[in-house]
Amino acid sequence: MSLDAVTTAIGQVGLTLVVIAGVVVVLEGLLYLLLVRLVKTRYAIPIMLVAPAVLGLLILIGYPLLWELNVSFTNMSLRNFRDPGFLGLQTDMFVGLANYIEVFTQPVLKLTGFWQLLAQTILWTSINVFFHVSLGMALALLLHRKMRGKGIYRALIILPWAVPQIIALLIWRTEYNFEYGAVNQLLGLIGLGPYPWLSDPVWNFAAMVITNVWLGVPFMMVIILGGLQSIPYDYYEAAEIDGATSRQSFRAITLPLLRPVLTPAIILGTVWTFNNINVPFFINQNELETSDILVTALFRQAFQYNRYGDAAAFAFVIFLLLLAFTVVYVRRTGSLKGAYE
């Protein structure tokens, strides 16, 4: 890249930042006149502090979502790649709900349809979240006790979370090699294997789960450990005086007091696992459709098959599924009651 190109790029970035700063200053000035001078509300300062973030979210998230919704009602593809306008009405690209109907009735991949992908995604998410929470809870309880070298153990367990995910996945994919991978070689030492981790549907799915559990447990452990450290020890002393066993104390004290921490952690873990494209995409080297989940199928539909209208409708179906899960889970657990009471 030449010096002139670098200078031009820096100038464009600087101009963009100046424009953004100007917009924020004007916005804050208008809010000050409206909320402080005219309305005189006591919420003026909080609203003025939150306003730039809301504006940024509307620009970076709101507008792309609306554009994606617009594309989902068109037949945009690589062969029909042009500006659809509003719903494609001006360019005869409007197809109504046809894309949404095809999501449920036609194969999303070459052979696999939505319902099989949904079942695979639910199985993938359930297994991973179960092991994330259970193993994270077990490790957090162990590290919450008094022991020597606790800081070293914590650093070693958090290490998978600290390594860049793409690098870790490329290493894992190499280690799953049938002949030369470390996984089969280690299993061979105890008389097991070798297993076709990258070519067999069942073993490839198992390899994806093992890798994602290794990546996800440290996050859940850190969250749960922070929750454990916030529980006063007086509760356990009182339970011990009353003759409660450690299992009873765990059920009556630890789990209820961890609920405000576990609920958002489980929701985040579920959404992240449901939308985790890196692990299934890299470990599924041979593009086995039995190892694909909804988001990898969405990626293939958009960027390998170049069916942009269909992919946009598919994306909104996935978004509505996650939104429904979050609403139902929050209502069932009552995790947000404390925020309103």
Secondary structure as GFF3:
##gff-version 3
##sequence-region A 1 341
A	DSSP	alpha_helix	3	31	.	.	.	ID=ss1
A	DSSP	pi_helix	32	39	.	.	.	ID=ss2
A	DSSP	alpha_helix	44	57	.	.	.	ID=ss3
A	DSSP	pi_helix	58	62	.	.	.	ID=ss4
A	DSSP	alpha_helix	63	71	.	.	.	ID=ss5
A	DSSP	alpha_helix	98	105	.	.	.	ID=ss6
A	DSSP	alpha_helix	114	144	.	.	.	ID=ss7
A	DSSP	alpha_helix	150	162	.	.	.	ID=ss8
A	DSSP	alpha_helix	165	175	.	.	.	ID=ss9
A	DSSP	alpha_helix	182	189	.	.	.	ID=ss10
A	DSSP	alpha_helix	201	229	.	.	.	ID=ss11
A	DSSP	alpha_helix	234	241	.	.	.	ID=ss12
A	DSSP	alpha_helix	246	249	.	.	.	ID=ss13
A	DSSP	pi_helix	250	254	.	.	.	ID=ss14
A	DSSP	alpha_helix	255	274	.	.	.	ID=ss15
A	DSSP	alpha_helix	278	283	.	.	.	ID=ss16
A	DSSP	three_ten_helix	289	291	.	.	.	ID=ss17
A	DSSP	alpha_helix	294	303	.	.	.	ID=ss18
A	DSSP	alpha_helix	308	333	.	.	.	ID=ss19
A	DSSP	alpha_helix	337	340	.	.	.	ID=ss20
###
